[in-house]
Amino acid sequence: MVKIDENYSFNADTRCYTLYEKIENKKDEEEDLSKLDKDVKVKDGFRVVGYYVSIPSMLKGICNRELRKSIDKEELKTLVEVKNKINELNEFIDSLKLDF
């Protein structure tokens, strides 16, 4: 697997890129396994969270996922906070210095 940051890694095969998210603790893994479809895999402390046809679409998927998680956890209460989070996520992607 290729490490993106402390929370995300990815792998690839001939058809797609597979995005993995780190499972924080055993309790999270047990909860996730009880809710997961049979197709979703858990591997080496990471669970599959998406399949993408390109690296740019995968990175955009990470941004969308993190934004949704922040809204779901009620960390963002206003549209300005959402905008700031989007800017923060875009800065993270830019810091990777990938030119596509």
C-alpha positions as a Markdown table, in Angstrom:
| # | Residue | x | y | z |
|---|---|---|---|---|
| 1 | Met | 0.0 | 0.0 | 0.0 |
| 2 | Val | 1.0 | 3.6 | -0.6 |
| 3 | Lys | 0.7 | 5.9 | 2.4 |
| 4 | Ile | -1.0 | 9.2 | 1.8 |
| 5 | Asp | -1.0 | 10.4 | 5.4 |
| 6 | Glu | -1.6 | 8.9 | 8.9 |
| 7 | Asn | -5.2 | 8.1 | 8.1 |
| 8 | Tyr | -5.3 | 7.1 | 4.4 |
| 9 | Ser | -3.4 | 4.7 | 2.1 |
| 10 | Phe | -4.2 | 3.3 | -1.3 |
| 11 | Asn | -3.4 | 0.3 | -3.5 |
| 12 | Ala | -4.0 | -0.3 | -7.2 |
| 13 | Asp | -4.8 | -3.1 | -9.6 |
| 14 | Thr | -5.4 | -3.1 | -13.3 |
| 15 | Arg | -8.9 | -1.7 | -12.9 |
| 16 | Cys | -8.8 | 0.9 | -10.1 |
| 17 | Tyr | -7.2 | 2.5 | -7.1 |
| 18 | Thr | -8.5 | 1.3 | -3.8 |
| 19 | Leu | -8.6 | 3.8 | -0.9 |
| 20 | Tyr | -8.2 | 2.6 | 2.6 |
| 21 | Glu | -8.8 | 4.4 | 5.9 |
| 22 | Lys | -7.1 | 3.5 | 9.2 |
| 23 | Ile | -9.3 | 1.9 | 11.8 |
| 24 | Glu | -8.6 | 3.8 | 15.0 |
| 25 | Asn | -9.1 | 0.9 | 17.5 |
| 26 | Lys | -10.5 | -2.6 | 17.8 |
| 27 | Lys | -14.0 | -1.3 | 18.9 |
| 28 | Asp | -14.2 | 0.7 | 15.6 |
| 29 | Glu | -13.3 | -2.4 | 13.6 |
| 30 | Glu | -15.9 | -4.5 | 15.4 |
| 31 | Glu | -18.6 | -1.8 | 14.8 |
| 32 | Asp | -17.6 | -1.4 | 11.1 |
| 33 | Leu | -17.6 | -5.2 | 10.5 |
| 34 | Ser | -21.1 | -5.5 | 11.9 |
| 35 | Lys | -22.4 | -2.7 | 9.5 |
| 36 | Leu | -20.3 | -3.5 | 6.4 |
| 37 | Asp | -21.5 | -5.1 | 3.3 |
| 38 | Lys | -19.9 | -8.5 | 2.5 |
| 39 | Asp | -17.8 | -6.8 | -0.3 |
| 40 | Val | -15.9 | -4.3 | 2.0 |
| 41 | Lys | -12.6 | -5.5 | 3.2 |
| 42 | Val | -10.5 | -4.8 | 6.3 |
| 43 | Lys | -6.8 | -5.3 | 5.8 |
| 44 | Asp | -3.9 | -4.6 | 8.2 |
| 45 | Gly | -5.8 | -2.2 | 10.4 |
| 46 | Phe | -7.3 | -0.4 | 7.3 |
| 47 | Arg | -10.7 | -0.7 | 5.8 |
| 48 | Val | -11.7 | 0.0 | 2.2 |
| 49 | Val | -13.6 | 3.2 | 1.8 |
| 50 | Gly | -13.7 | 3.7 | -2.0 |
| 51 | Tyr | -12.6 | 2.7 | -5.4 |
| 52 | Tyr | -11.4 | 5.3 | -8.0 |
| 53 | Val | -10.3 | 5.3 | -11.6 |
| 54 | Ser | -7.7 | 8.0 | -11.1 |
| 55 | Ile | -5.5 | 9.5 | -8.4 |
| 56 | Pro | -7.0 | 13.0 | -8.7 |
| 57 | Ser | -10.5 | 11.6 | -8.2 |
| 58 | Met | -9.3 | 9.6 | -5.2 |
| 59 | Leu | -7.8 | 12.7 | -3.6 |
| 60 | Lys | -11.1 | 14.6 | -4.3 |
| 61 | Gly | -12.9 | 11.6 | -2.7 |
| 62 | Ile | -10.7 | 12.0 | 0.5 |
| 63 | Cys | -11.7 | 15.7 | 0.7 |
| 64 | Asn | -15.4 | 15.0 | 0.3 |
| 65 | Arg | -15.2 | 12.2 | 2.9 |
| 66 | Glu | -13.4 | 14.4 | 5.4 |
| 67 | Leu | -15.8 | 17.3 | 4.8 |
| 68 | Arg | -18.8 | 15.0 | 5.3 |
| 69 | Lys | -17.3 | 13.5 | 8.5 |
| 70 | Ser | -16.7 | 17.0 | 9.9 |
| 71 | Ile | -20.3 | 18.0 | 9.2 |
| 72 | Asp | -21.7 | 14.7 | 10.6 |
| 73 | Lys | -19.7 | 15.2 | 13.8 |
| 74 | Glu | -21.1 | 18.7 | 14.0 |
| 75 | Glu | -17.7 | 20.2 | 14.0 |
| 76 | Leu | -18.8 | 22.7 | 11.3 |
| 77 | Lys | -21.8 | 24.9 | 12.2 |
| 78 | Thr | -21.8 | 27.6 | 9.5 |
| 79 | Leu | -21.2 | 27.9 | 5.8 |
| 80 | Val | -18.1 | 30.0 | 6.6 |
| 81 | Glu | -16.7 | 27.0 | 8.6 |
| 82 | Val | -17.5 | 24.7 | 5.7 |
| 83 | Lys | -15.7 | 27.0 | 3.3 |
| 84 | Asn | -12.7 | 27.1 | 5.6 |
| 85 | Lys | -12.6 | 23.3 | 5.9 |
| 86 | Ile | -12.7 | 23.1 | 2.1 |
| 87 | Asn | -9.8 | 25.5 | 1.9 |
| 88 | Glu | -7.9 | 23.5 | 4.5 |
| 89 | Leu | -8.5 | 20.2 | 2.6 |
| 90 | Asn | -7.4 | 21.9 | -0.7 |
| 91 | Glu | -4.2 | 23.1 | 0.9 |
| 92 | Phe | -3.5 | 19.5 | 2.0 |
| 93 | Ile | -3.9 | 18.3 | -1.5 |
| 94 | Asp | -1.7 | 21.1 | -2.8 |
| 95 | Ser | 0.9 | 20.3 | -0.2 |
| 96 | Leu | 1.3 | 16.8 | -1.8 |
| 97 | Lys | 2.9 | 18.6 | -4.9 |
| 98 | Leu | 1.3 | 16.3 | -7.4 |
| 99 | Asp | 1.0 | 17.7 | -10.9 |
| 100 | Phe | -1.7 | 16.1 | -13.0 |
